Amino acid sequence: MKFFLIALLVVGVLAWLVLGRTSSSRQWSVNSKIQKLNYLDDPNSEVTPMVNDDLALDTLPKTESEWKKKLTPEQYYVLREKGTEFAGTGEYSDSKEQGVYLCAGCGQALFSSETKFESGTGWPSFWKPINEHSVDAHEDNTLFMSRTEVVCSRCQGHLGHVFDDGPMPTGLRYCLNSAALKMEKAKQ
């Protein structure tokens, strides 16, 4: 019995070392790709980024009770409590509409439909934010793994995570919750 417990402990430590290093190298890879992104506006883009400049930072809710009044329960769970909606259940997971995806919390422009792609994950996925200042990335070590969390740079609402398994030209996959987004459709 002692041999079994020692062997189990050794296997656990080895797995932790291997997986921990893999997660750390993936974290580094994602962060370096984010830093290298070129956010030059595409002059051939048919989608014009919309920003809700009417909503200044000082008008954002300041307390959690104010956020609860402003957001739906699902939006509050995702944006303020860093929750995740079930895969395939979100409004935008299969959307092919053209336009700009805004933060459901503050209205800031985050992603263009031109960078949206089908990732097969069940969540809306994009390969690049609308500009370099629209989202912030933070290390997330919850759930026994190392990931990169993506938040709105204006209200700091949780959007989802970014991974290094996306399509070119960035190689990134911004995997987001539909509840954290609102779509502003492109003008016809």
Salt bridges, closest charged atoms under 4 A:
GLU64 OE2 - ARG80 NH2 3.60
GLU97 OE2 - LYS185 NZ 3.51
GLU132 OE2 - HIS133 NE2 3.79
ASP140 OD2 - ARG147 NH2 3.30
ASP140 OD2 - HIS161 NE2 2.65
GLU149 OE1 - LYS82 NZ 3.33
GLU149 OE2 - HIS158 ND1 2.77
ASP165 OD1 - ARG173 NE 2.78
